[in-house]
């Protein structure tokens, strides 16, 4: 199982180099894109052929996780293909704008959903965020979890039970009280679960190398890097 970081910033990209949330998970022939933030489509195209993509997962509908969905539709038109898109249903104009294309085969999920995509079993856990967000757990030869955006919560512990790696939106300064995990939350989570964490969702102004607390089970996501899970 491999994970490539396409974009790691939020709520907007870093000047000159960064993209917001987007990742590519691969196991064998199964390839699932995770979120489609601003600037990630070009990097996804460089990492794989869109025709080979098994599905796209959208954790929640905030702009920094969905920004490249609209230009993606132009690309799918040019390629004359459809794409499976896994997300939650929301009765909103924004949901209809994002997913109203006939190029998207939309599969709506909730916390009771279990899917089989290629060689991966997918389950979902509702996180704690102002926009409803679901963590995705992918089980194959290894077990991987992507949180999307969340505060530390009981469902995150459930999602991560027995996992080999958690891609965790936790790159906020210690003591942060907003709707995201902070670095000290990540340390607590790592110590209590023993899970390996790839920390992501960096504010462009946040100096993670300096200000994220150090822990042997936490590494900082690097754009363009592919990790073996």
N, C-alpha and C positions, 0 to 999 in steps of 0.2 A: 504494500500500500504506500502511495506517495501523495504528498501535498505540495502544491506550488502556490506561492503567495503572489497574487496579481496586484493587489492593493491593500494597504494596511492602515490608512488614515481615516479619520472621522472627526468632526462632521463635514470637513471639506479637505481637498488634497493639499499636500505640501507644495509650495511654489517650485516649479521647474522640474521636479522629479516624481512626485507622489501621485498615487491614485487612492480613492477610497475603497471600501471593503469589497474584496473579490478574491476567490481562491479556486483552485482546481484540484479535486480529489480523484485519484486513479487507483484502481486495483484490476490488474489484467486488462481486459478490453472495456471494462466499465469506467466511464468518466463522468463525473458530476461536478458542474460548476456550482459554487456556493456564493450567492449574492453577485450583484452586477453593478457595483458602484462606479462613480465617475472615473473614466480613464482605464477601466479594466477590460473593455472589449478588445482593444488593440492587443493587449497582452495575452488575452485568451486566444485570439487568432494566431498569435505567434507560438503559443504553447501546444495547440492541437487544431486539427481540422474540425470545423463545426459539424460536419457530417458525422463525425465519430463521437459526438457528445451524447451521452445516454440521457441526461436530464440536466436541468438548471433548477437549483433550489433557492428560493428567496425567503430569508428568515423573518423579515418584517418589512413594512412599506415605507420606512424613512428614506429620504432622498439620497443619502450617502450609501445606501444599499441597493438602490434601484435606478440610479441615474443613467446608466448605459442600456437599460432595457429598450428605450425608444429607438436609438440608432441600431440596436440589434435587429429590430424588425426590418429595417431596410436591407440589412445583410441577408436575412432569411429570405426576403423577396428575391434578391439577386441569385441566391443559391437554389431557390425554388424548393425549399425543404420546410418541414415543420419541426418544432422542438417541444419536448415534454417539459413543462414548467410546473414544479411542485411548490405550492405556497398555501397560505391560509386564505379563506374567503373573507372579504370585508365588504359590507354594503356601503360603498363610497364611490364618488366620482373618480378618485385617484386610482382605485382598484380597476375600474372599468377602462380608464385611459391606459394603464400599464398593461393589462392582460386582454384587452378587447380585440386583439389581432387574430385572424384565422390561422396565422403561422404558429400560434401558441396552442398546444394541447394542454390545457390547464388541469392540474390534479390538485384539488383542494384537500387539505389535511387538517387534523386537530390532534389533540393528545391521545386519542384512541386509535389513530391510524397506524397501520403497519403496511409497508410496501416492500416489494422485491424489485430492485432495479439491477439488471445484470447479475453479478455475483454478490451483490450487497443487500442485506436486510436493513431497512430504514425504519426507525421509530422516532417519535417527536415528543418534546417535553415543553410545556409552557413556562416561559421565564418571567422575570419581573422587570418590566420596562413600560414607559408611558404608551408606546405603541405595542400592541400584542405581538410578542416575539416567541418563536419556537426554536429551541435547540434541536439539532438533528443528530441522531446517533446512527452511525453506519457500521455494521458488523459484517466482516468477511474473514479473511485470514487474520486480520487485526481488527480492533475496535477503536473507532475514532468518533469524537464529538466536536461539533461546532456550536458555540453558544449564541451566535448573533450578539445582540446587546442585552445586558441584564445586570441587575444587582445580584449579589450573593443570595441564594435562596435554596430552599429544600429540594426543589425539582432539579436544580443543577447537580446536587449530590446524587440524586437518583439516576440522572442521565449519565453521569460519569462513573457509575459503579462498575468496576472491572475493566475500564477503558485503558487502552495503551497510550492515548494522547488526547488532550483537549485543546482545541484552538479557541482561545478565551479572550473576549473583549474586556481586558482588565487594565489597560494602560492609562490609568489616571493617578495623580499624585496621592500619596498617603493622606488619609483623612478626608478624601473627597466624599461628599454626601449626596451627589446627584444620582441620576438613574443608570449608572454604570459601576462596574467593579473597579476598585482602586488596586494599586500594587500590593498594599498590605492585605487586602481581601484575597488576592491571588496566593500570597504566601500562606495564609490560613488554610485556604482550600487545598493547596499542594501538601501541606503538612498533615492535614486530616485525612486525605484520600491516598496519598502516595503517587498520584497520577502525574505524568509528564505534561507540562503546559507550554504551549506556544502562545505568548502574549501578543495581542494585536489591538487594533483600533486606537492608534496613537493620535492625540491632538498634534497638529503641525508644529506648535510652539513648545511641546513637551520634550524635554531632553531625557529620553528613556534610558540611555546608557548611563547617565548620571543619577537620575532621580528614581528609577524603578528599583525597589529593594532586590537584593541579590538572593537567589535561592538555587540550590543544585538542580531542582526539578523544573525551573522556569527558564526558558530561552525567549529572546526577543525576535519577533518575526522580521524577516528581511525580504523586501520586495525583489521578485525575480528568483528567489532561492527555492529549490525543491528539497523537501525533507522526506526521509524514509521513516515511515511510522513503525 
